[in-house]
Structure formats: C-alpha cells, structure tokens
Amino acid sequence: MPSMRPRTDPRRILTRNRMGWASEQLSPLSELAVEFCRSGACGELSPFLDLGAGYGAVSLAALHAGASVIANDLDLGHLEFLRTRVPEAERPRLQLKPGRFPRQLHFEPATLGAVHASNLFHFLTGRQLDEGMRAIARWLRPGGHLFVQAATPYQQPFAAFIPEFERRRAGGQPWPGWIDKVSDYCSHRQRSQMPKSIHLLDDLELRRIAESAGLVVERAWLFQRPDLPATLRLDGRESVGLIARKSE
C-alpha cells in the first residue's frame, strides 16, 4: 500500500486523482486547526472532520493531538494509505469517509467539533460552496470551528486573471473568481495537472459565504504558505484562510 504514494518532492505530492497537490508540511491555517484539537474540543462525541484529506498529513497531526478524526476524500486509495500511516494505538480514533463534498456526505446536526478543508473549496462551484457551507454550519456543534484554506487569484499562474477578477468584484458579479476554462488565463508548465475549471477565492468571498450560512467569522486573511513553490509565488497573497465558529 505505501507504494501508492508518488515519489516526488516530499513537500508537494500530486494526488492520485490529479486534484491538485498534497503537502506534508502543514500550512499556518492547518496548524491552527491542529492546535484547536489540542484543546480537547474534538473528542469521540464531537470529532474533527478533515475534508479532502488527501494522504492525511492533517488527519495524522490531529490524531497525534488527541482528536477523534473523520478523514474524507474522493479517492478511497488516499484514505487506505492514510490508515497504514496511523499508529495502531490511534486507529480506533480514525474513521474513513470516502465521498464527494458536499452532496455525498451526511452527518447528524450539531455533532462535529471542527471541520478542516484545505485546498478543497477552490474545486467547487458557487452553488456547491453555498450548499457545503450550510451543511457544515448544520454539522458543527455550538462552539465548533471551521478552518478553510483555498487558492486565490494572486498566484503567478493566474496573474493574467487578476484584472478580470477585480473588474468582476467591482461590478458586483457573484462568484468573481470562477474560471470556467483554466487555459484561457493560465499557461503554467504544470497546467495539465490542473483542473479544467477552478474557483479562486479571497477573504471577502469566504467571509461572505460563511456569514450567509450563519457562522461567526473570527478571522479571514491572505497569506503565503511556506512550502509554496517559487513558480506559484506572486506577492504574498497566494492562499486565503478562514476561521469561523458556530454560535453557542
């Protein structure tokens, strides 16, 4: 089973389903999610849901922090590989949940202590984002937290799209970061490993979606991940993070 993981740069690993790259280095947003787990907020009765877990770096860190973890991914192979990485003593606290978010995932209301979604939301349409955020708001227990990281337009491969994004934003268009055909704006050498369409987001968009679903936004900000390759870097705003909570 371990051979399923591609032998590439240890920091960035192409996923089996070619839905972007996974990283073994936790981002600042993911570190904050793991720190929340250390508080004891994600026990057996209010687990930590890791959406789009990939090869499981964040799920592993959350388990090590004492959380009960539900790891979700489209690719069952990713999840099966994750299981092999978990120490035997921690496996009773791990549940694997394959399926496409949001349509194929269902949890009882007010049962999750936290939800983490890293590099998932930019694969969703506007309708899916709205539906998914409302579902997360239902699933979180009062006081539960949401941690989101997504791609922004402010990356080198999408520099040509920035004027269009800002024009749409100024004109009040809904979902200004949606690119139906990535090749219209991107000529990056790894474009073949990118999806046909992408939904680039920023702090204003994530805040709006979360608040529309009834969540309280604690922080929304733009940042640069420390493991981001030089070919993707632009001006320090390449990623967007959001931390929100469900009211008590």
VEXFIBA-88078 format. One record per residue (C-alpha): x, z, y; residue number from 1; residue in one letter. Coordinates in pm, 1 decimal, always signed. Each point is the difference from the previous one (the first is absolute). Last residue first. Layout:
X Z Y NUM A
...
This chain:
-2311.9 +2131.5 +2886.2 248 E
+51.7 -344.4 +148.4 247 S
+165.6 -263.8 -215.8 246 K
+356.0 -68.6 +100.5 245 R
+209.9 -279.8 +145.7 244 A
+367.4 -96.8 -8.7 243 I
+79.5 -360.4 +87.2 242 L
+324.9 -192.8 -10.5 241 G
+85.2 -347.5 +120.6 240 V
+305.8 -196.5 -104.0 239 S
+220.8 -259.3 +176.8 238 E
+0.8 +168.2 +341.2 237 R
+377.2 +53.4 +35.0 236 G
+68.7 -328.8 +181.3 235 D
+42.7 -280.2 -254.1 234 L
+110.8 +90.5 -349.5 233 R
-108.6 -211.6 -295.9 232 L
+330.3 -178.9 -67.0 231 T
+189.4 +327.5 +51.3 230 A
-167.1 +145.3 -306.6 229 P
-229.5 +302.3 +48.5 228 L
+135.9 +307.2 -179.4 227 D
-14.7 +229.9 +305.0 226 P
-363.4 -94.1 +68.2 225 R
-54.8 -97.4 +363.4 224 Q
-280.4 +167.2 +193.9 223 F
-341.2 -44.4 +162.4 222 L
-235.6 +295.7 +40.8 221 W
-335.8 +153.4 -83.6 220 A
-36.7 +378.8 -13.3 219 R
-265.0 +261.2 -65.4 218 E
-291.4 -238.4 -34.7 217 V
-324.0 +177.2 -87.8 216 V
-194.9 -196.4 -259.5 215 L
-358.3 -118.1 +51.3 214 G
+32.2 -349.6 -146.3 213 A
+6.0 -152.5 +350.4 212 S
+282.2 +241.4 +81.8 211 E
+210.0 -134.5 -284.3 210 A
-61.6 -366.1 +86.3 209 I
+72.6 +49.9 +370.5 208 R
+317.6 +199.4 -63.0 207 R
+126.8 -263.8 -242.3 206 L
-63.2 -277.0 +251.7 205 E
+160.3 +182.3 +294.0 204 L
+306.5 +99.2 -201.9 203 D
+72.6 -354.2 -112.7 202 D
-107.5 -236.0 -275.6 201 L
+109.9 -328.2 -157.8 200 L
-257.1 -134.2 -245.0 199 H
+159.9 -252.3 -234.1 198 I
-96.7 -327.5 -164.3 197 S
+188.9 -220.0 -249.3 196 K
+186.1 +307.3 -126.9 195 P
+377.6 +24.4 +39.1 194 M
+256.4 -80.9 -269.4 193 Q
+10.6 -367.8 +97.1 192 S
+66.1 +111.2 +357.8 191 R
+336.0 +142.0 -108.1 190 Q
+205.4 -231.0 +225.2 189 R
-221.4 +93.6 +295.1 188 H
-186.7 -293.2 +158.4 187 S
-307.5 +195.9 +111.6 186 C
-270.4 -104.1 +246.6 185 Y
-215.9 -265.8 -165.2 184 D
+155.6 +83.9 -338.8 183 S
-189.0 +330.3 -2.6 182 V
-336.7 -176.0 -22.7 181 K
-302.7 +217.7 +76.9 180 D
+191.8 +227.4 +233.3 179 I
-207.3 +306.6 +98.0 178 W
+165.0 +205.1 +273.7 177 G
-274.8 -30.2 +261.3 176 P
-258.6 +164.3 -230.5 175 W
-292.9 -26.8 +241.7 174 P
+71.3 -202.1 +314.0 173 Q
-0.9 +197.4 +323.6 172 G
+166.2 -273.9 +203.3 171 G
+305.7 +216.4 +72.9 170 A
+40.7 +61.6 -373.3 169 R
-32.3 -369.8 -80.6 168 R
+263.7 -88.2 +260.5 167 R
+225.8 +280.8 -129.9 166 E
-22.1 -132.2 -355.0 165 F
+55.5 -357.2 +116.1 164 E
+310.5 +100.0 +198.9 163 P
+128.9 +200.0 -302.5 162 I
-46.3 -279.5 -255.7 161 F
+335.6 -169.1 +59.5 160 A
+175.3 +332.6 -62.8 159 A
-156.3 +15.3 -346.9 158 F
+315.8 -24.3 -215.0 157 P
+188.8 +226.8 +246.4 156 Q
-250.6 +282.1 -18.9 155 Q
-222.8 +125.7 +280.0 154 Y
-326.4 -132.0 -146.2 153 P
-42.3 +335.1 -176.9 152 T
+33.3 +93.6 -366.4 151 A
-181.7 +302.6 -138.9 150 A
+41.0 +372.7 -64.5 149 Q
-295.3 +230.8 -55.3 148 V
-25.8 +376.6 -64.0 147 F
-349.8 +149.4 -34.0 146 L
-55.6 +374.1 -0.8 145 H
-248.0 +244.7 -151.6 144 G
-140.8 +272.7 +225.7 143 G
-348.1 -49.5 -140.3 142 P
+46.4 -171.8 -338.6 141 R
+91.1 -365.6 +10.2 140 L
-204.3 -243.1 -210.4 139 W
-258.4 -84.7 +264.5 138 R
+258.7 -72.4 +272.2 137 A
+197.0 -205.5 -251.2 136 I
-309.1 -210.7 -73.3 135 A
-61.8 -56.5 +372.0 134 R
+361.2 -109.8 +41.1 133 M
-30.0 -240.0 -292.5 132 G
-318.1 -165.1 +122.8 131 E
+139.7 -50.7 +350.0 130 D
+330.1 -128.7 -135.3 129 L
-176.3 -225.7 -250.0 128 Q
-210.3 -155.2 +276.9 127 R
+309.5 -56.3 +212.1 126 G
+179.9 -166.9 -286.7 125 T
+251.3 +193.1 -207.2 124 L
+364.6 -75.3 -84.5 123 F
+121.3 +176.7 +316.0 122 H
-162.4 +320.9 -128.2 121 F
+232.8 +32.7 -298.0 120 L
+348.4 +63.4 +136.7 119 N
-22.6 +376.0 -58.4 118 S
-338.3 +156.5 -71.0 117 A
-6.8 +377.4 -51.2 116 H
-323.4 +193.8 -49.1 115 V
-16.2 +378.4 +15.5 114 A
-187.5 +297.4 -144.9 113 G
-254.6 -211.3 -183.8 112 L
-340.3 +126.0 -124.4 111 T
-231.2 -22.8 +301.4 110 A
-221.5 -272.4 -146.7 109 P
+53.3 -94.3 -365.7 108 E
+247.7 -279.3 -55.0 107 F
-40.2 -375.4 -52.1 106 H
+258.5 -275.3 +7.1 105 L
-74.2 -364.5 -83.1 104 Q
-123.3 -119.5 +340.4 103 R
+251.5 +177.9 +225.5 102 P
+264.2 -43.3 -125.4 101 F
+62.3 -212.2 -308.5 100 R
+44.6 +184.3 -328.0 99 G
+233.9 +206.0 -216.8 98 P
-40.1 +379.0 +6.9 97 K
+279.9 +194.0 -168.1 96 L
-35.1 +378.9 +1.7 95 Q
+302.9 +226.4 +42.0 94 L
-8.2 +381.4 -7.5 93 R
+30.1 +18.5 -380.7 92 P
+314.3 -218.7 +35.0 91 R
+197.2 +260.5 +196.4 90 E
+164.1 +182.2 -293.5 89 A
+83.7 -331.2 -167.3 88 E
+201.4 -117.8 +299.1 87 P
-159.2 -307.0 +161.5 86 V
+197.1 -325.5 -12.1 85 R
-171.8 -135.7 -311.8 84 T
-338.8 +49.4 +167.0 83 R
+112.7 -209.4 +296.0 82 L
+74.3 -292.5 -231.7 81 F
-356.0 +21.5 -131.7 80 E
-124.5 +0.9 +357.5 79 L
+195.3 -310.7 +97.8 78 H
-113.5 -175.3 -318.0 77 G
-362.5 +79.1 +84.4 76 L
+34.3 -223.7 +304.3 75 D
-267.6 +48.1 +266.5 74 L
+132.3 +347.5 +72.7 73 D
-127.2 +356.4 +16.4 72 N
+182.9 +326.1 -67.4 71 A
-217.2 +312.4 -8.8 70 I
+228.8 +295.9 +61.2 69 V
-23.6 +377.1 -46.2 68 S
+245.7 +135.8 +252.3 67 A
+297.4 +230.6 -56.7 66 G
+258.8 -159.3 +229.8 65 A
+160.1 -171.4 -302.5 64 H
-336.0 -162.8 -65.7 63 L
-15.4 -118.7 +361.5 62 A
+352.6 -142.7 -27.2 61 A
-91.9 -185.7 -318.3 60 L
-317.1 -142.4 +154.4 59 S
+203.1 -108.9 +303.1 58 V
+255.2 -192.6 -208.0 57 A
-265.5 -138.1 -236.1 56 G
+96.9 -352.0 -107.1 55 Y
-287.2 -136.2 +205.8 54 G
-221.3 +282.5 +125.4 53 A
-259.5 -225.9 +159.2 52 G
-213.2 +301.3 +87.9 51 L
+158.1 +340.1 -68.9 50 D
-286.8 +249.3 -33.8 49 L
+107.4 +366.1 +27.5 48 F
-223.8 +235.8 -193.3 47 P
-264.8 +250.1 +115.7 46 S
-106.7 +207.5 -302.2 45 L
+336.6 -21.4 -177.4 44 E
+198.7 +75.0 +313.2 43 G
+61.4 -203.7 +312.1 42 C
+5.3 +245.8 +291.1 41 A
+288.0 +208.9 -136.1 40 G
+202.9 -33.8 +320.0 39 S
+258.9 -202.2 -191.4 38 R
-253.9 -281.9 -23.8 37 C
-6.4 -26.7 +380.4 36 F
+378.3 -42.2 -10.1 35 E
-50.9 -290.1 -240.1 34 V
-231.4 -168.7 +251.0 33 A
+249.4 +60.6 +281.5 32 L
+274.7 -162.1 -208.7 31 E
-231.3 -296.6 -56.5 30 S
-31.7 -54.5 +374.8 29 L
+376.7 +28.6 +57.4 28 P
+51.5 -260.7 -273.9 27 S
+106.5 +100.1 -348.3 26 L
+298.5 -183.1 -143.2 25 Q
-76.4 -142.7 -343.8 24 E
-162.0 -301.3 +160.0 23 S
-267.6 -237.7 -123.8 22 A
-19.5 -361.3 +114.4 21 W
-296.2 -225.5 +74.5 20 G
-296.2 -89.8 -216.4 19 M
+207.3 -208.5 -239.8 18 R
-203.3 +121.6 -301.6 17 N
+309.5 +152.9 -160.3 16 R
+107.9 +157.5 +328.5 15 T
+323.6 -111.2 +165.3 14 L
+228.6 +301.3 +30.7 13 I
+148.4 +121.4 +328.9 12 R
+248.7 +290.7 +13.6 11 R
+161.0 -62.4 -337.7 10 P
+75.1 -362.9 +96.7 9 D
-100.0 -195.2 -309.8 8 T
-27.9 +55.4 -373.0 7 R
-375.8 -41.6 -41.6 6 P
-189.9 +288.3 -164.2 5 R
-153.8 -101.0 -330.4 4 M
+324.8 +102.9 -174.5 3 S
-116.8 +363.2 +24.2 2 P
-269.0 -76.3 -263.7 1 M
